[in-house]
Every structure is written in C-alpha cells, then in structure tokens.
Amino acid sequence: MTRPIDRPDPNRPPPPVDMDAVRARIRELAPRIEPIHGWCAPDAGAALYQLARLVAPTSTVVELGSWKGRSTAWLAAGLADRGDGRVVAVDTFAGSANEAGHAELLQGQGPDHLFREFEANMTGLGLAGRIEPWRMTTLEAARRWDRGVSIGLLHIDADHDYPGVRADFEFWSPFVVPGGLIVFDDVPTFVGPSRLVGELPRWYRYFGAMPNKWVVVKE
Ligand SMILES: C[S@@+](CC[C@H](N)C(=O)[O-])C[C@H]1O[C@@H](n2cnc3c(N)ncnc32)[C@H](O)[C@@H]1O
C-alpha cells in the first residue's frame, strides 16, 4: 500500500542533524545573549539551546525562574530554529525572596523594572514571539496550567531552597510528557536542588550534566 506523501514513515530514521550548522548558530547567538545579565553560563546556554531544538519531544518549554531572560533566550532560540513551539517563562519578576543578592541588584528599582528588562531583552533579540511570560509565582502558574498540554522540557531555576525546588518539581513534573526532560539549575552549587536530584524516583533517569545543571528524562 502506498503512503500519502504528507504522512511520514514512522520507521524512517530522522534526518541527520547538521552539527556544523548547529555549532555555527551557537557561535552566532552567544555574543548576543551573553550581555543579558543572569546566571546561565555560556556552555549551559548552548546545551539548553540544543535540548530545546533537537531533543525535547514536544516543543512546549516551561522555565521556572527567568530573571532578565538569559536562559530563556537560549531556549527560545532553540525553538525558533526548530520552527515550532513556545517558552512559558514563569517568574514573579520580583527576585527570589531568599536570595539577598537579588534584593541588592534590584535596590532602588521600581516593581516593574525586572519585567520591563526581560521584555526589552527578548524583543531586542527578536524572540518575543516565542515567549509567553507568566508574571506570577510558580505554584500559581502550575494551578493555571492546562493539563492537556504536555511539556517537552522543564527548566527549574526559581526558588533554590529545598522546600521551594521540591514544590516546583512536585507541582510541575506531572505535566512533563514521558520522554520529556527536566533540567535542574544549580546542581551541585546549591544544597536544595542537589539534595532533590538525589531523591528523585527512579523513573526520572539521569540524562546528563552540564555546567551547574542536572538533566533527567521522565520514563
Ligand atoms: C536565579 S534567577 C533565574 C536566572 C535565569 N534563569 C538565568 O539563567 O539568568 C531566579 C528567578 O526566579 C524567580 N523566582 C524565585 N522564586 C519564585 C517563585 N516562587 N515564583 C516565581 N518566580 C520565582 C526570581 O524572581 C528570579 O528572577
């Protein structure tokens, strides 16, 4: 029986990835994204880009904790080059309550400062169309999430205290599709996420590590 030409053959291997082109694109993106203030190291950003573009099984990406959008930009660029999808960027845009450094960085700024910078940065990179900012707490966002929408990649980088990161994992991991990825930030530098990744149920399999991030795949 012949197969309609618009229906892909499920047994055919995916087209090979042109890694030279991926590398060239990362080299082009890095100097544009790195000036955004944030904590995502260049190698980690490049890895987020590749995971969003090439590995995540669905093109819905959720980021918990975006600050001024450095890691958001890498993820959104990955989706833009994939040609599909969006990053839901969940942040109060008020800084983390338990990180004194955030309060210092925001001292003297109005309540909209961080959000405005985030928006300006994403617009400046031409990525705003791939990003939906949800300005609220991570748990409020989880309560509003449409459970019919499967997340292909979840980046957890908001509250780094153990109870906070654990709540983020518990509220959000049910929405991650089997085969989907969860990236934990600040492993091993922060105690909270580092403890949590050691406690995950075994159906969250180790996928890999990148500079200060730990990646698991949901079976
Ligand atoms: C470490 S920063 C994120 C850094 C960013 N991903 C980067 O790569 O530069 C953590 C962010 O999480 C946000 N945040 C902390 N706790 C939160 C919560 N419970 N709900 C929503 N956002 C939160 C803060 O406002 C802050 O912008």
The ligand as an ORCA input file, in Angstrom:
! r2SCAN-3c Opt
* xyz 0 1
  C      18.378     32.614     39.641
  S      17.121     33.615     38.951
  C      16.864     32.908     37.335
  C      18.064     33.041     36.454
  C      17.855     32.836     34.983
  N      17.220     31.559     34.658
  C      19.182     32.964     34.262
  O      19.644     31.985     33.679
  O      19.787     34.022     34.287
  C      15.687     33.083     39.817
  C      14.410     33.791     39.388
  O      13.329     33.080     39.972
  C      12.326     33.989     40.356
  N      11.575     33.338     41.444
  C      12.047     32.915     42.656
  N      11.096     32.308     43.359
  C       9.983     32.329     42.587
  C       8.662     31.830     42.747
  N       8.297     31.176     43.845
  N       7.766     32.014     41.753
  C       8.154     32.668     40.609
  N       9.383     33.162     40.400
  C      10.286     32.989     41.366
  C      13.046     35.265     40.749
  O      12.233     36.396     40.575
  C      14.264     35.242     39.808
  O      14.032     36.043     38.685
*
